[in-house]
Amino acid sequence: MGDLVQLLVSGTATGAIYALAALGFTLLWQAAGVINFAQGEFVMLPAFAMLAGLAFGLPVWLAFLIACVLAAIVLGAGFKQVVVDPLIRHGVIPLVIATLGLAIAVKSTVRAGFSAEAHPLPSPFPTGQLSIAGINVSYADIGTLALAGAIVIGLQAFLNRTVTGRAMQAVAQNTESARVLGIDVRRMVLYVFLINAVLAVVAALLIAPTYLAKFDMGDSIGLKAFFAAIIGGFNQTRGALLGGVLIGVLENLVGFYISPAYKEGVALVLFLGVILLRPEGLLGKAEERKV
Amino acid sequence: MNRITTLFAALGLALAAAPALAQAPIKIAGLVELSGTGATSGTNFDNGVKLAVKEINAAGGILGRRVEYTSGDTQSNPGVAKALAQKAIDDGAYVVMGPVFSGSILVSMEETRRAEVPNFTGGEAAAITQKGNPYIFRTSFTQSSAMPKVARYIKNGIKAKTVDIMWVNNDFGKGGRDMIMKSLEAEGIKVGVDISTDPGQVDFSAAVLRAKQSNGDALFVYTNEEESARALRELRKQGYAKPIVGETVLTSQKVIELAGEAANGAVAHVGLTADAPLPTVRAFDEKFQREYRSKSDHNGLKGYSGMYVVKAITERIGKVDGKAFAAAMKGAKISAKDHPGVLMDVTFDQNGDLDRESFLTKAVNGKQVVVETLPPLGAK
């Protein structure tokens, strides 16, 4: 029983990190019709920005805050203005190709600047474990769950209970109607890009201490976040959360009860199952589109 | 008259210098993992070779000829390594250095063997030198010579009766797992859980939990650098408190750097370490750190000492001839006194395996500390 609880907690913590990146996928898709295949690299870049901050002797929290600001400028506003805005009018496919190219360019640049070797990033949480009734849970997992949970709950509250959040949802549901209602669509879309950038920094802070900061660390997390978004429902932010947690927990259970060798295939099998049986995702809604 | 004398003198000098200038450089090709899962190993190996080549050229080259070293990135992919080996042969390489990954060398060495080009590898899988290839030579111990020493330490040092094994599912890991199981059995030690992990695996939570729930007295970890660091971090995170033992990689400087505090207490047998209490190794360590502003792991020492073996044997045979080189390597003994670049006295057997002193190391406060020097297996 203790094993199972420990596996569930640690799987949920890992899944929460996937969910943060997956949330970015769904937010960008809903608000701007963008599928960002450089999402994994958007997580990798802040990890290196924090590394650079630490190299200058900054504490982790300050390096994190600076990375948030830089990410908002470069991965948020910069990405929107330089890549998305000029290409969006040509449809989804050119933008998908552009983000794939961007991912390669970012990886190559980081590799050239920081070498292909992995780099350690200190954990923001203390080492050690909390033992309750024979169940051991690490402080790192508790911290990850708490921080990711707070971010997700805060984001949901922002989207559902503030005027700006509702305006963003209105833009996501129907851009033309939102514009008619007087909502500043461009600004709302920009907010989504900024939120996505900050979510990527949080994911980097949580995952890099375990995964190690490496130029290709985004490959794995980007792919799993994409699978998580599809599994949960690409047009539902709650779906991204469910997809992320589902992948994290099932990976842990398969790794423990079957073999760690099969862990990496869990997300793919889930993805295939959902695509075949419920293409709109577990929480997604079927969309119709005129062609 | 003076002008004519000067002209003749100049002509004489030019003619005398002509053979040296006309001599083509000795081409050495590096097949190294500069990206992918082996980036840490390959980069260190490559840097070690480069440092040795720089020193050799500064000291006049080999047999008066400059050494030209070019390295290609195998991307930690055996297929790419094979293609690069063919390219190295087409480019006229005298000796090929690398790859480091056993899976890659097992594939690429078929090309160098066919072309009769000597090939030094950093790979440790026992199978590499068991294929009857007369052109393959190691820069480090084979698993079959290292694992018995590890098993002996597990029995006598930590007095474990049952050991769990965590290994990486590639040629290196599989070879090491098979060999440690055999060695443990020979020492009367049982194997508890047998945990396979993937190359490049990032999440070790389930693997560590399996080890934690086992009744083993210790854990033997045999994975590549980054995976070792991730495993150590996860072991620390989950509060694993039993002895953690490895071979070569586990306490390498790069793993300690990546794992941070989580590496403390891990013990490993290493064939080469930049912290070895030997003047030649200390000198290497200083030069490497000055050149690359980082400490070399064992792969850097492999590349460096391997390149100096190339120099020593080439000078011994007195010509740049791959076939003669390979023949001279059989049973070769090279002394560190005569060739400080080889770092330690070393002997090669008929298969290309080497023997020399080795070390038992422990990670203490972010550093690899040599706790014992072990004699060569062939020492009487």
Interface residues (C-beta under 8 A of the other chain):
Chain A: D3 Q6 L7 S10 G11 T14 R111 S115 A116 E117 A118 H119 P120 P122 T127 G128 Q129 N136 S138 A140 D141 P209 T210 Y211 L212 K214 D216 M217 S220 E251 N252 L253 V254 G255 F256 S259 P260 A261 K263 E264
Chain B: L34 S35 G36 A39 T40 T43 N169 I195 S196 T197 D198 Q201 V202 D203 F204 S205 A206 A207 L209 R210 Q213 E225 E226 A229 R230 R233 E234 R236 K237 Q238 G239 K254 E257 L258 A259 G260 E261 A262
